[in-house]
Amino acid sequence: MTARKEKVVFQKQTKQYHEHCCVPQCTASSKYNGLLSFHGFPRDLELRRQWLVSIRRDKLKLTLHSKVCSLHFTPDQLLQPKAAGGRRMVNRGAVPVLFPWSHQSVAPPTAGPGEPQRRPDPADPAVGFSLLDHDYCSVPEPADLDTAVNENETLKEEMNALKEPKIPSSFGLQRFAGSDDDIRFYTRFESYRLFLMFWRLVEPSVHKMIRSSGAAEGSSEVRSTHTRDSLQPIDELLLFLMYLAAGLQEGDLANRFQIQPSTASRIICSWADYLYSLLGSLCIWIDADAVRAQLPEDFRDFPDTRVIVGCSELRCQTPASALLHTEMSSKSKTQCVMRGLMGVAPHGAVTFVSSLYEGSVSDTELFMRSGLADRLTEDMAVMVGKGFLTSDLVKCKVYRPPFLGTKPQMASQNVLQAQKVARLRVRVERATRRVKENKLFDSVIPLSVVGNINKLFTVACLLVNYQNKPL
């Protein structure tokens, strides 16, 4: 006896195998409903063909387990069993006519009040045989259908959640109110309290700001998904400082503040003009009495020092013009730079800022073109570096590290003088470093920003007086 016949005999002997309906969209199974009867296909070829056409499976490959449940026959087509517990039969020549796609409804019978409903047995040994032989392409398990429905619902919810626009939380100063480290990184102000102190100084005249009418040349054209028409003035100041101090691009700032890149560009230009005019209108040049009152103890050998001068260089993009390239190239370097002069008082306050000039300008010429010489009088003294040969060009006294000259060895008093001047000039170098800590100046400045670079550089120098502590 073959293995297939042995399996069928075992199933008929144990009466524990389950039958399934092969009609499309029908999930009836004797495993879950013991009140249904399942009927095999007739032996008559013509009648069998009618059954296949009626259930819409004319190409079905029939097996011993191909059954049609009693849900698809009318009551007149079904015969009652001759004995109690026997199987129901169908009338000779009957064809199934009740289907989900027909006009008549198909409802599975349920157990009566006193009749128990059959439940699936997990330990049923015949389950393996029915799983191997049944046609699952048309008759899925009800439990599998429930799982598939739940998975589909979950996927639909996830897809709907992805389709819904997620508006990011508002980005502004309130986000950094509790973190001085973030304030220091994004604005170069030492703390949130110092930032608010500076804001209270500029707030009264903010309404007089002249707004820029257009975007800066070369600004990004990328549009932000979620935008706002305008920002609060204090958030505009934060945006400008993030552009200057953190070096963030306009497109990045637009996404953070939920505005258009063109709006971010106009805010940067407007605040650069406003702070340049506002801070530049204040007299930062300190008179002799105020300097002497704040003179540090280290300057006891140079009590008449009024200002310490240093030079700052900013790298810029190489221009297309060969003439401009030659003028902007530094003598000591091949790259294009812009040079500016900064002066600080002995106690560290920035008291002078010049415009930016081409990189080919020497230190001495930069000193004369900056206009600082016009502010120096005979009763003052200026402290400069070795490159500033200004002794014959100014009326005041000049403290400069001495040169070796033609002598094989420098005199001892000149060595001590050079060491003292170098140690005191650290103050202007610290101020210059604070300006260069603004990330906008840390990289190569594009030519599209050159039109505003003088204002940005001046504002960055003047902000040094407010960012660390009150002077």
C-alpha positions in Angstrom: 0.0 0.0 0.0 1.4 3.4 -1.0 2.1 6.1 1.6 -0.8 8.3 0.3 -3.3 5.5 0.7 -2.0 4.7 4.1 -2.4 8.3 5.2 -6.1 8.4 3.9 -6.8 5.1 5.7 -5.3 6.5 8.9 -7.4 9.6 8.7 -10.6 7.7 8.0 -9.9 5.3 10.9 -9.1 8.1 13.5 -11.9 10.5 12.3 -9.7 13.3 13.4 -8.7 14.9 10.0 -10.2 18.3 9.1 -11.9 19.3 5.9 -11.8 22.7 4.2 -13.9 24.4 1.5 -12.1 25.1 -1.8 -14.6 27.8 -2.9 -12.8 31.2 -3.3 -13.3 33.7 -0.4 -14.8 30.9 1.8 -12.9 30.1 5.0 -15.2 27.3 6.3 -13.3 24.4 8.0 -14.4 21.5 10.0 -11.6 22.4 12.4 -13.6 25.5 13.5 -17.2 24.6 12.7 -18.6 21.1 13.3 -22.1 21.9 12.1 -21.1 22.1 8.4 -20.9 19.2 6.0 -18.3 19.0 3.2 -19.1 17.3 -0.1 -16.7 15.9 -2.6 -17.0 16.5 -6.4 -19.3 14.2 -8.3 -17.9 11.4 -10.5 -20.0 12.5 -13.5 -17.6 14.5 -15.7 -20.3 16.9 -16.9 -21.7 17.5 -13.5 -18.1 18.0 -12.1 -17.4 20.5 -14.8 -20.6 22.4 -13.7 -19.4 22.5 -10.1 -16.0 23.9 -11.2 -17.6 26.6 -13.3 -20.1 27.5 -10.6 -17.3 27.9 -7.9 -15.2 29.8 -10.5 -12.3 27.3 -10.3 -12.6 25.5 -13.7 -8.8 24.9 -13.7 -8.6 23.4 -10.2 -6.7 20.2 -9.9 -9.0 17.9 -7.9 -7.7 15.8 -5.0 -9.4 13.6 -2.4 -9.5 16.7 -0.1 -11.2 19.0 -2.6 -14.5 19.7 -0.9 -17.4 22.2 -1.1 -19.1 23.0 2.2 -22.9 23.0 2.8 -22.9 26.8 2.9 -23.0 26.9 -0.9 -26.1 24.7 -1.3 -29.8 25.6 -0.8 -31.7 23.7 1.9 -33.6 21.9 -0.9 -30.4 20.6 -2.4 -29.3 18.9 0.9 -30.6 15.6 2.2 -30.9 15.0 5.9 -28.8 12.1 7.3 -30.5 8.7 7.5 -29.1 8.1 11.0 -28.1 10.2 13.9 -24.6 11.5 13.6 -24.5 10.6 9.9 -23.3 12.8 7.0 -25.6 14.9 5.0 -25.7 14.3 1.3 -26.7 16.4 -1.7 -29.4 15.6 -4.2 -28.3 13.9 -7.4 -27.5 16.5 -10.0 -27.4 19.4 -7.5 -24.9 22.2 -8.3 -23.7 24.8 -5.6 -25.3 28.2 -6.1 -24.7 30.2 -3.0 -21.5 32.3 -3.1 -20.2 35.6 -1.6 -20.4 37.2 -5.1 -24.0 36.0 -5.7 -27.1 38.0 -4.6 -28.0 35.5 -1.9 -26.1 35.8 1.4 -24.1 32.9 2.9 -24.1 32.7 6.7 -22.4 29.9 8.5 -24.6 28.0 11.0 -23.8 28.4 14.7 -24.3 26.0 17.5 -27.5 26.0 19.4 -27.9 27.0 23.1 -27.3 23.5 24.3 -24.9 22.3 21.7 -21.2 22.9 22.2 -19.1 24.5 19.5 -16.2 22.4 18.2 -12.8 23.9 19.0 -9.5 23.1 17.3 -7.3 20.7 19.1 -3.6 21.8 19.1 -2.4 18.2 19.8 -4.3 16.8 16.8 -1.9 14.4 15.0 -3.9 14.7 11.8 -3.2 18.4 11.4 0.1 17.6 9.7 -1.7 15.6 7.0 -4.3 18.2 6.3 -1.7 20.9 6.1 0.2 19.0 3.5 -2.7 18.1 1.3 -5.0 21.1 1.4 -5.1 23.8 -1.3 -4.2 26.9 0.7 -4.2 29.3 -2.2 -7.9 29.6 -2.0 -8.7 28.5 1.6 -6.6 30.4 4.1 -6.8 29.7 7.8 -9.1 32.1 9.7 -6.4 32.7 12.3 -4.0 33.7 9.5 -6.6 36.0 8.1 -7.0 37.7 11.4 -3.2 38.2 11.7 -3.1 39.6 8.1 -5.9 42.0 8.9 -4.1 43.3 12.0 -0.9 43.7 10.1 -2.6 45.6 7.3 -4.2 47.9 9.8 -0.9 48.5 11.5 0.8 49.3 8.1 -2.1 51.7 7.2 -1.6 53.6 10.4 2.1 53.8 9.9 1.6 55.1 6.3 -0.9 57.7 7.4 1.5 58.8 10.1 4.2 59.2 7.5 1.9 61.2 5.1 0.9 63.6 7.8 3.3 66.6 7.9 5.3 66.8 11.1 5.7 70.4 12.1 8.9 70.7 14.1 8.9 72.4 17.5 9.6 76.2 17.5 13.3 77.1 17.3 14.2 80.2 19.2 16.1 81.7 22.2 13.8 80.0 24.7 15.3 76.7 23.7 18.7 77.7 25.1 17.5 79.6 28.2 18.8 76.9 30.5 22.1 76.2 28.8 25.0 78.7 28.9 27.1 76.2 26.9 24.7 76.4 23.9 24.5 80.2 24.2 28.3 80.3 24.2 28.5 78.0 21.1 25.8 79.7 19.0 26.4 83.4 20.0 29.8 83.6 21.6 28.2 85.3 24.6 29.5 83.9 27.8 26.1 83.3 29.3 22.3 83.6 28.7 22.3 86.5 31.2 24.9 88.5 29.3 23.0 87.9 26.1 19.8 89.4 27.6 21.8 92.3 29.0 23.0 93.1 25.4 19.5 92.6 24.1 18.1 95.2 26.6 20.7 97.7 25.2 19.6 97.3 21.6 15.9 96.6 22.1 14.7 100.3 22.4 15.8 101.2 18.9 15.0 97.9 17.1 11.7 99.4 15.7 13.8 102.0 13.8 15.8 99.3 12.0 15.7 99.7 8.2 14.9 96.3 6.7 16.8 95.0 3.8 14.6 94.8 0.7 16.2 91.9 -1.1 18.3 88.7 -0.5 22.0 88.8 -0.6 23.7 87.8 -3.8 24.4 84.1 -4.1 21.9 83.1 -1.4 20.5 79.6 -1.4 17.3 78.9 -3.4 16.3 75.9 -1.3 12.8 76.4 0.2 11.8 75.3 3.6 8.9 73.0 4.0 7.2 74.7 7.0 7.6 78.5 7.1 6.6 81.4 9.2 6.1 84.9 7.9 8.3 86.6 10.5 10.3 86.1 13.7 10.4 87.9 17.0 13.2 90.6 17.0 15.1 88.7 19.7 15.0 85.5 17.6 16.2 87.6 14.6 19.2 88.6 16.7 19.8 85.0 17.6 19.7 84.0 13.9 22.2 86.7 13.0 24.6 85.7 15.8 24.3 82.0 14.8 25.3 83.0 11.2 28.2 85.0 12.5 29.4 83.0 15.5 28.5 79.4 14.5 29.0 79.9 10.8 25.6 78.3 9.9 24.5 78.7 6.3 21.3 80.5 5.3 19.6 77.3 4.2 20.3 75.6 7.6 19.1 78.7 9.5 15.9 78.8 7.4 15.1 75.1 8.3 15.8 75.7 12.0 13.7 78.8 12.2 11.0 77.6 9.7 11.4 80.5 7.4 12.4 80.9 3.8 16.1 81.2 2.9 15.5 84.6 1.3 14.0 85.8 4.6 17.0 84.5 6.5 19.3 86.4 4.1 17.3 89.6 4.6 17.5 89.3 8.4 21.3 88.8 8.3 21.7 91.9 6.1 19.3 94.0 8.1 21.0 93.2 11.5 24.5 93.6 10.1 23.5 97.2 9.0 21.7 97.9 12.2 24.4 96.7 14.6 27.1 98.4 12.5 25.3 101.7 12.7 24.2 101.3 16.4 27.5 100.0 17.9 29.6 102.2 15.5 27.8 105.3 16.7 29.1 104.8 20.3 32.4 106.3 21.1 34.7 103.4 22.0 37.9 105.5 22.1 38.7 106.0 25.8 40.2 109.2 27.1 43.5 109.2 28.9 42.0 109.5 32.4 39.8 106.5 32.0 42.7 104.4 30.7 44.9 105.4 33.6 42.1 104.5 36.0 41.8 101.0 34.6 45.6 100.5 33.9 46.7 97.0 35.0 49.7 96.6 37.3 51.7 94.9 34.4 51.9 98.3 32.6 53.8 100.1 35.4 56.8 100.4 33.1 54.6 101.7 30.3 52.1 104.0 32.1 51.4 106.2 29.1 50.2 103.4 26.8 46.9 104.4 25.3 46.3 101.6 22.8 47.8 98.3 21.8 47.6 97.6 18.0 47.3 94.2 16.3 46.5 93.0 12.7 43.9 90.4 11.7 43.8 88.5 8.4 40.7 86.9 6.9 40.9 84.4 4.1 38.7 85.0 1.1 37.7 83.3 -2.2 40.1 83.9 -5.1 38.6 86.5 -7.5 38.4 85.9 -11.2 40.3 89.1 -12.0 44.0 88.7 -12.1 44.5 92.3 -10.9 42.3 91.8 -7.8 44.0 88.5 -7.2 47.4 90.2 -7.1 46.2 93.0 -4.8 44.5 90.6 -2.3 47.3 88.1 -2.1 49.5 88.4 1.0 53.2 88.9 0.5 54.0 86.0 2.8 51.3 83.7 1.4 49.9 82.9 -2.0 46.3 82.8 -0.8 43.9 85.8 -1.0 43.4 87.6 2.3 41.9 90.8 3.7 43.6 92.6 6.5 42.2 94.8 9.3 43.6 96.7 12.2 42.3 96.4 15.8 43.3 98.4 18.8 42.6 97.5 22.5 43.1 99.5 25.7 45.6 98.1 28.3 42.7 96.7 30.3 41.4 94.7 27.3 38.5 96.8 25.8 38.4 97.2 22.0 38.8 100.9 21.3 39.6 101.0 17.6 38.6 99.0 14.5 39.6 99.7 11.0 38.1 98.8 7.6 39.4 95.7 5.8 42.1 96.2 3.1 43.7 94.1 0.4 46.2 91.5 1.6 49.2 93.2 -0.2 49.1 96.2 2.2 52.0 96.2 4.7 51.6 96.7 8.4 52.9 100.2 8.3 50.7 101.3 5.4 47.7 99.6 7.1 48.4 101.6 10.2 48.5 104.9 8.3 45.4 104.1 6.1 43.4 103.1 9.1 43.2 106.6 10.6 44.5 105.6 14.0 47.5 108.0 13.7 45.1 111.0 13.7 43.9 110.1 17.2 47.3 109.9 18.8 48.8 112.9 20.5 52.2 113.7 21.9 51.2 112.8 25.5 50.2 109.3 24.5 52.1 106.0 23.6 51.1 103.2 21.3 52.3 99.6 21.5 52.8 97.8 18.2 54.5 94.7 16.7 57.8 94.5 14.9 56.2 95.0 11.5 54.8 98.5 12.3 57.6 100.9 11.4 55.7 104.0 12.6 58.2 105.8 14.8 58.7 108.6 12.2 55.0 108.7 11.2 53.3 109.5 14.5 53.8 112.3 17.0 53.4 110.0 20.1 55.8 107.5 21.7 56.0 104.0 20.1 56.7 100.9 22.1 57.9 98.2 19.7 60.2 95.2 20.2 63.7 96.3 19.2 65.4 94.8 16.1 68.7 93.0 16.2 70.1 95.4 13.5 73.7 95.0 12.3 75.0 93.9 15.7 75.8 90.2 16.2 74.0 90.1 19.5 71.2 92.1 21.0 71.9 94.1 24.1 70.6 92.8 27.4 68.3 95.8 28.0 66.8 95.4 24.5 66.1 91.7 25.2 64.2 92.6 28.4 62.4 95.3 26.5 61.3 92.9 23.8 60.1 90.3 26.3 58.0 92.9 28.2 56.4 94.3 25.0 55.6 90.8 23.7 54.1 89.8 27.0 51.8 92.9 27.1 50.8 92.6 23.5 49.1 89.3 24.4 46.0 91.4 25.2 45.5 92.4 21.6 46.2 88.9 20.4 43.5 87.6 22.7 41.0 90.1 21.4 42.0 89.1 17.8 41.5 85.4 18.6 38.0 86.1 20.0 37.1 87.7 16.8 38.5 84.8 14.7 36.6 82.3 16.9 33.5 83.4 14.9 33.2 80.5 12.5 32.2 82.8 9.6 35.9 84.1 9.7 37.4 80.7 10.3 36.7 79.4 6.8 37.3 80.9 3.3 34.8 83.8 2.9 32.9 83.6 -0.4 32.9 86.5 -2.8 29.1 86.8 -2.3 29.7 87.9 1.3 32.4 90.4 0.5 29.9 93.2 0.1 29.0 92.9 3.8 32.3 91.7 5.2 33.4 95.1 6.5 30.2 95.5 8.5 30.3 91.9 9.8 34.0 92.2 10.8 33.4 95.5 12.6 30.3 94.1 14.4 32.3 91.0 15.5 35.1 93.2 16.9 32.7 95.5 18.8 30.7 92.6 20.2 33.9 91.5 22.0 33.2 94.3 24.5 29.8 92.7 25.4 30.2 89.0 25.1 32.6 88.2 27.9 31.7 90.4 30.9 30.6 94.0 31.5 33.6 96.3 31.1 
